[in-house]
Amino acid sequence: MLPEVGHFALIVGMVLAILGSLVPVVGLVKKDSYLTRYAWPLSYGAFIFIAISIFILGAGFALDDFSVAYITHHSNTQLPVFFKLAAVWGGHEGSFLFWLFSLAFWAAAVAWVCRKRDEAFMARVLITLSVLVALFSAFVLFSSNPFERLFPVPMEGRDLNPMLQDVGLIFHPPMLYLGYVGFAVSFAFAVAALTSKEAQTNWAKWSRPWTLASWVFLTGGIALGSWWAYYELGWGGWWFWDPVENASLMPWLTGTALLHSLMITEQRRALIGWSLLLAIFTFSLSLLGTFIVRSGVLTSVHAFAVDPTRGVILLSILALILVVALSLFAIKSAQYFVPAKFGFLSKEAMFMIGNSLFAVATITVLLGTFYPLVFQALGMGNISVGAPYFNAMFVPMSFVLFFFMGFGVLIRWHRVTMDDLITRTLAPMSVSIVLGVALSVMFERGVNIVVCFAFITAIWVAFTALQAFFLRVKKRRSKGLNGIVWKQAAMVIAHVGVAISIIGAALVSHYDIETSDKMGPGDSVQLGEYTFTYNETELLIGPNYTAEQANILVTKDGKLEAVIKPQRRHYAVRTMNMSEPGIKWYWHGDLYITMGEKLNRTDYAMRIQYKPFVRWLWLGGVLMMIGGAMAVWSLRKGKVSHKQMAPAKTIVVWK
């Protein structure tokens, strides 16, 4: 009975979303404020019933209701309860229900937070979100229903994929989905601006906190996914340029560009066309990422659910959304273009160049991801595009982007003189070059060009952010800071996070070392300064697995440093073997041991690695999230500080 209640709640949520996309439209057309205001309660209602639906699915997992096919395929009575929670979004049907729940949540949150803003405009935003909720409710109900019954009812479930039985799965997909789906709010604000009779400029200010929040969630989701892959999959890598990884990176790149573009649109009434297009394409890329994960059209270690039919439906929804949005842009964008002049040496120009580089980087990743599919579709055979392509194309472009990032935070609006530019950038540029070269020499005799550039770039990004902070605070001190410290501190923390991630990526990519050998009790292996001695093998029994655990003694200069315990697990229900790496972490790097196949009665294939500064990658990600969250907080009570004025077309005047 309970699954039927969840199914019925989902149907009611879809009906309310359909009404939310129709009734307020009638109100806007007839100028009937009573009907228009229905956008708010209908958004709340759709969220409540969809929330009931996903809660009931979670209850089904907790109660081991194997009469539900989805629960049977992704759970087991022996599965720990917290993994049963994660199993709600561990498969295709449940993940899409959570995707829908996230979308309904964002719609309800927008309705509540913005309930006192311009009624007609916000109704358009909620109508757009209701259309999306209705579309994806129908998709879940008719092609991905998690409440389908299974008869006869099995006594036991098939268990959750062992790769997903990790604490990272509890947090990684929800954060990723909240980031993906959150950009629907930016998209809805853009559509509302394009469908308004008069040009709207306040949409950028109203949209910006929601875009920031989505960006924070997506950043956290990507960072958590990288961390999960590092410590769970056993290969010791943090980024593989896998299609699903690329699928999350692309909306992150355009979302980052959108954040900066919205700031220019809000403060200078420029780059409005950029902001509108970026809002459309960022959400579209989020949908494309969902298509990649769930269609199986591209091979990926992350694509756990494969269904080309569902992929076609997703692609059709994406095409519909993109065609409608771009058509609106083509028809209405002329309202948003009037001349606005600024020089090449200006903050506006630096942001425009930065946005262009973000766009090119996104296209580069998109081409590399889909080129094998196009190559195969044209009957030209199979081809693989891997890390060499992405590293050769993406990394140099990133250095250029970070270079302009530093200029963007330092120089002034409109136009600056060359003397002023030199005055502001000479010190950070000099310090960056000197320290960058010195630090790269510390790690290697001679200079590794890539590492040297990474150090220079990281120091440049951090130094310019700090200098901009102090210059801004000094300038505003006599006038009262009025929250400027908080906003600028958010920028500094986020940019320092970028710098730390750059250093971590460069050092772990160029200075990691490893060795592979057959090891059994009593055997020793040397790696760098460390000696690894296989002490003994233990047999363990987990809640739904058995494991062989190697106890590895790590010594340095004859002194015991650590005992690392990698495992080789066997999951009987799924008949799968999994390696659980053992990791000892230091501030300067990780000792990482993977226990491979059993070679004879006592010996195992062992892979031992040292990953220098690898955790700096995720430390940088955490700082970026903190900076973004601080920025959201600083905007939470923001009121429109400028009078609504005609937006400006960006005409760059090279002076």
N, C-alpha and C positions, 0 to 999 in steps of 0.2 A: 504493500500500500504506500509506503514512504516514497519509493521511486516515482510512483504516479503523481504524488503531491509535488515533487520536484519538477517533473515534466510539466504539470499544469501551471506551476509558478512561472516556468520559463515561457509558456504560451501567453500567460497574462502579461508578462514583461514585454514580450514582442508586440502584443496588441496595444499596450500603453505607449510604446515607442512609436508605433504607426500613427496613433492618435496625436502624439506629440509632434509628429512631422506634418500633420494635416490641419488640425484645429487652429493652431496659431497662424498658419498661412491664411486661412479664411479670415481670421481677425485682422491681419495686416492688410489684406486686400480690401476688406470692408471698413477698415479703420475702426474696428470694434475692439476697444481695449479689454473688454471682459473676456472675449475669446482669445485674444493675444496672450493674456496672463495665464492661460491654461498651460503654456509651455513649462512653467515652473512645477506645478503639482504633478504633471505627467512625467517629467524628468525624475522627480523624487520617486514616484510610484514604480516606474520601470526599474530603477535601481533597487528598490526594496524587494521586488519580486525576483529579480535575477540573483540578488544576494541570498534570498531564501533557497533558491534552486541550488546554488553552489554549496550552501551550508548543509542541505539535505544530502548532496553527493558525499560530502565529507563525513556525515553521520553514517552513511552506508559503508564507507571504508572502515570506520571505527567499529561498526557492528558486524563486519565480515559478511555483508549481504551478497553472497555469490550468485544470487538470482539475477544480478545486474551484470551484463557481459563485460562492461568496462572495468568493474571492480574485480571480477574474476581474472581478467587478463593482466591486472597490474597490482594485485595484492595477494596476501597469504596470511593464514592465522598466526604464523610465526614471525611475521614482519613486525619490527618495533613500531610502536604507535606513532612516533614522530615521523617515521618514513611513510606510514599510512597517510598522514597529513600531506606529505610531499607528493604522494602518489596521485592525489587529486589532480595535479597538473603534470603528472609524469608521462601521460600518453596524449594522443592526438585529441580525443574528444574532451577530456578534462582540461587540457591546456587551452582549448578554444573557449570553453565555458569560462575559464579564468580570464581569458583575453576579453570576452564579452563583459564579464563582471567589472574588469578594470575600466573599460569604456563607459559603462553605466555609472561607475563611481566618479570618474572625471566629469561626466555630464551633470550629475547631481551636485558635485562640489562647485562647479562653475555656477549653476543655478543659485546655490545658496550664497556664495561669496559675492556674486555680482548682482544680487537681487535688487539693489538700490540704484543701479546704473541705468543708462538710457534704455527704456523698456523696449522700444521697437528694435533697436540694434541687438540687444541681448536676446530678444526673442528669435532673431535670425540665427544667432550663434546656437541656441538650444535646438532650433529646428534642424540645423545641420547635424548636430550631435545625435538627435533623435533618429534621423534618417540612417546614420551609421549604426546605431544600436539596433534598429529594425532590420537592416540588411544582415548583420552578423547574428542576430537572434534567429532569423530564418535559416541562415547557413548552418548554425548549430542544430536546430530542430530537424531540418530535413536531410542533412548529409553527415552530421557529426554528433548525433544524439548520445550523450553519456548515460541515459537512463534506459536504454534498450534492455529488455529482459532476455534471459538465457534459460532455455528449458531443454532437457531436464537440468535441475540445479546441481552443479558439481559440489562435492564435499569439501574441496580445497581449491584455492586459487593458484594461478601460475606464478605468482610472486612478481615483485617489481624488478625491473632490469637491474642487475647488480651494479652496473656503472652508475646508476642513479641513487643507490642506497648510500647517500652521503649527506652530511649536514649542509653542504653547499647547495644541494638541490632545493632545500627548504627556502632559501633566500634568493638564489640566483635567478630562476625563471620569473618569480613575481616582480623583482626589481626590473628585470629586462622588459617584461610586458608593460609595467607601469610607465617605463620610459617610452617604449614603442607607441603605446596607445595614447600616452599623454600628448603626443604631438598632434593628435586629432583635435585637441583644443586650439592649438595654433592654426591648424587648417580651418577650423570652424570660424575663428575670428577673421581669417582672410576671406573666406566665402561671404561672411556677413558684410565685410567692407565692400566687396565687389558687388553685392546685391542691393546695397543701399542706394537710394535715389541720388543723394548728395554725397560728395566725397567725404569719407570719414578718415580722420587722422588720429583720433584718440585710441583706435583699435590697437595700435602698436604698444601704447602704454599699458592698456588693459591686458594684452596678450603676453607681455614680457614676463610677468611672474610665473605664469603657467608654463611658458616655454622653458624658463630656468628650472622649474621643478621637474619637468619631464627630462631635461638634460641631466640633472643630478641623478635621477633614477637610472637613466640609460648608462651613464658613466659608472655607477655602482654595479649595474648588471654586467657590463663588460668586464670590469675589474674582478668581480666575483667569479665570472665564468673563466677568466684566465687563471685565477688562483685555483679554482676547482680542477681545471684540466692539468695544472702543474702537479698538484699533490695527489690526485686521484687516479689519473690515467696511467701513470707510471713511466712516462717517456721523458719527463723532466723539462719539457718545453713550456713556454708561456704564450706563444702565438704561432699558429701554423699556416696562416693565410688560407684556412679552410673556407669553403663557400659560406657556411653559416656564421663563422667569425666575421667574414667580410660583410655579410648581411647586416650585422649589428654595427659595424664600423661606418658604413655609408650614411645611414641617418644620423649617426653621431657627428660626422664631419659636416653635413649640411645643417644639422641642428646647432652646431657651434657657430657656423657662419650666420645662421638666423639670429642667434642671440646678439651678436655684434651688430648685425644689420638693423634689428629692432631698436637698439640703443641709438643709432644714428637717426633712424626714422622718428623716434620719440623726441630727441633733443634738437635735431637740426632740420627736421622735415625733409630729409633727403633719402635716397635709396629706397623709396617706397615700393617701386616695382620689384627691386631685389627682394625686399622683405616678403611681398606677396608670393612671388615665385618660390622662394625658399620654404615658406610655410607649406605650400602645395607639394613641393617635391620631397620635403622631409617626411611628411606623413605617407606619401606614396612609396618612398623607399622603405618605410617601416612595414607597409603592406607587402612590398616585394620580399623583404626579409622573411616574413611569415610564409609567403609562398615558397621560398627556397627551402625552409625547414620542413614544411609539411607536404610538399608535392613529390619529393624524391627525384625531381628533374635533374638535380645536381648531386653527385655523390659526396657524402659528408659523414664524418664520424658522429656528428651531432644529430643527423636526421633519423631519429629513432622510429618515426612513423612515416610510412611511404604510401601515398595514395594519389596517383596521377589524376583521377577523376575529381577529387576534392581540389587538387591543384588547379585544374581548369576553371573550376568555379571561383576560386580565389583570384585567379588571373583576370577573370571576367569582371569581378567586383573592382579590382584595381584599375582596369581599363575604363570602366564606367566612371569611377570617381575622377580619374585623371582627365578624361575627355570633357566631362562637365566643368571641372574646375578651370582647365585651361581655356575652354570656350568662354567662360565668364571673364577670365582675365583678358582675353583678346577683345571682347566686346566693351568691357568697362574700364580697362586700364588707362585709357586716354584721360579720364577724369583726374588721374593721379600724377600728371606730368605737366609741370610748369618750370621754367628755367631757374636753376640755382647754381651759382658759380662758386667754384673753389679751386685753389691752385694745386699743383702736383705735390708741393711740399706742404701738406696739410693732413690733419687727422682723418678727414673724410676720404682723402685719396688713399691713405694707407689701409683704411678699412675696406675700401673698394678693391684694392689689389689683394688684400688678404682673403676677401670673399671669393674673388676670382680663383685664387689658388686652392681654396677649399673645394670649389666646384670642379676644378681640373683634377684634383686628387680623388674626388668621388668618382668622376668619370673613368679615371685610370683603374680604380678598384673594380668598378662595374664591368669594364671591358675585360679585365683579366679573369673575372669570375664567370662571365657568360661566353667568352670566346670559345672554349671547348665545346659548349653546347651548339653554338652557331656552326662551328667547324664540322661537327658531326651531322647536323641537320642538312648541311649542303652536300653531304655524301663524300666528304674529303677525308674520312677516316677519323681516328681518335687522336687527340692531342691533350697534353697536360700542361697547365700553366701553374707554376708553383712559386716558391719563395724567391728564386733568382729574378724572375720578372718583377715581382712586387718590390723587392728590395732595391732593384736597379732603378725603378720608376718612382716609387713612393718616397724613399728615404731622402734623395736629393731635393725633391720638391718640399719635403717637410722642413729641411734646413732653411730653404728660401722663405717659407711661410713663417718660421720662427723669427727670422731676421726682420721681416716687416712687422711682426707682432711687437717687437721691441720699439720700433719707430712709432707704431700706432699709439702706444700708451704714453709716449714722451712728448710728442710734438702737439702744437695747438690746433684749434679749429680754424677753418677757412683758408688761411695761408700763413706760412712763416718764411722768414728770410733764411738764406743759406748760413749767415753768421749765427743766427739763433739756433738753427739745426745743429751746427757744429758745437756750439756751446753746450747744448743739452746732451749730445750723444758722445762727445769726445771721451769723457771719463769712463762711462760704462763700456764703450768699445775698447778702449785701451786696457782696462782691467780684465775684460773678457778674453782678449787675445793673450795677454801675458799669463794669466792664471790658467787658461785653457791649455796652452802649450806646456806650462810647467807641470800640470797635473797629468797630462798624457805621457810625459817623459817619466813620471814616477811609476807608471804601470808597465813601462816597456823601454828597453834601451832603444833610443831612436824615437821616432814619432809615427804612430799609427794615424793616418790621415782622417779616417772616419771617426775614431775615438777623439782625436784632437778637435775636429769640427763639433762633435757632440758636446764636449766640455765647453768650448767657446760659446756655442749656441745656448746651452743651459745657463751658463753664467750671465750671458747677455739678457735672456728672458727674465731671470730673477732680478738682476741688478736694475734693469730699466723699470720693472714694476715697483721695486722699492724706491727708486729715485722719483718716479711719478707720484708715489704716495706722499713722500716728504715734501715735494714741491707743492702738491695740492693742499696739504694740511697747512703749510706755511702761508700760502696765498689766502686761505680762508680763515686763518686764525683771528685776524682783526675783525672779520665780519660775523664771526660765530660759526662753529663747525656744522651745526644742524644735521648731524647724522652722516656728514661726508666722510668721517673717519671710518665708520662701519662699512660704507659702500666701497671705499678705497681699499680697506683691509681685506674685503672679500676678493677683490681683484688680485691683490698681492698674493694671498694664500693660494688661489687657483693657479696663478702663473708660476709660483714657486713649485706647486705640485707638478706642473708640466715639466719644469726644469729637472726635478728629481726623477721623474719617469724617464726623461731623455738619458740621464746619466745611467740609470739602472739598465735600460735597454741596450745602450752602447757597451757597457762593461760585461754584462752577462753574455752578449752575443759574440764578443771577441776574445774573452779571456776565460771562458768556462773550459774545464778539462775533465776527461773521463777515462775510465778503463773498464774493460769487460774481461771476466775470467771465470773459470770453474772453481767453486769454493765449497769446502766441507769443513766440519769441525777440525780446528787446529790449523787451518790454512790462513795465510796472511797475504795482503796485497798492499803495495805502496802507491799512494797518489799524492803528489806534491809533498807537503810537510807531514802528512798524516799516514799512519799505518792502520790498516783495517784487518782485524783478526776475527775469524769465525769462531765463536766460543762454543755454541751449542744450538740444537734445534728443539723447539718446544711445539707440542701439539695443543691446539686450542679449540674450544667448542663455543661458537657464537650463537646468537638467537636463531639464525636461519642459515648458518654456514659452519664449516670446519676449516681450520687453518693450520698451516705449518709456519712457524715463526723462527727466523734466524736471529740470534743475539750476536751482534757484531760489536766488538770492542774497538774503540777509536782512540789511538794514542798519538801524542805529539811530543817529541823529544823525551820519549820514555814515560811520559805522564798520561794517565787516563783522562781523556777529554770527554768522552760520552759513550753511551751504549745505544746503538741504533738498532731498531727492531722491525725490519721489513717482513711482510707476510705474503704467503701464497694461499689464497682462499678458494674454497670449493663450495659453490651454491648448488645443493642437490636438486632443488625443484627445477631450476633453470638449466641444470647440468652445465654450468659455466665455471671456468677458473678465472680468478682475477688477482692481479698483483697489487698489493697495498704497499707503496714505497715507505721506507723509513727515512725520516728527515731530522737532522740536527741543524738548527738555524743559529746564525750569528748576525751581528749588525753588518758585517762585511761579506756575508754570503752563506750558502747552505751546503751541507754535506748531504748527498742524496743517494740512497741505495735502493735499487730495484731487484727484487728476487724473482728470477725467471723460472724457466722449466726445470723440473727435476731430471738430472742427467743419469743418475744411478741411485743406489740405495741411500747414499749420504750426501751427494754433491748436487749443487744447483748452479745454474748460470746466473752470475751476479754482474750487475752493471753499477759502477760507483762513479759518481759525478761530484764536482765542486762547481757551484753556480754563484759566482761573485756578484754581490749587490743585487740579486734578483728581487729581493723584497722591496727594494726602492721603487720598483715598478708600481707595486700596489700601494705603497706609502704615498706616492705621487697621486695615484687615483683617489685615495682617501682625502688628501688635501684639496684636490679639485672638487670633490663632493662637498667638503666643508665650505670652501669658497662659494660654490654655487648656492648652498643652503643659506649662507649668510646674506648673499645677494637677494634671495627670495624674501628673507626676513626683513631686509631693509626696504623692500618694495611693498610689503604687505599692507601698509596703510597709506600707500602713495596716492595722492590726488593729482588730477591733471594740473600741471604747473604752467602750462602754456595755453593761451587762448587757441581755440580751434581755428586753424587757418588753412588756406589752400596748400596742398602738398606740393612738393617740388620735384621737378625732373632733374636728374643728375647730369649736368653738363660740366665736364672737367675742363678747366681752363689752365693750360700749361704755362705757368708764369714763373 
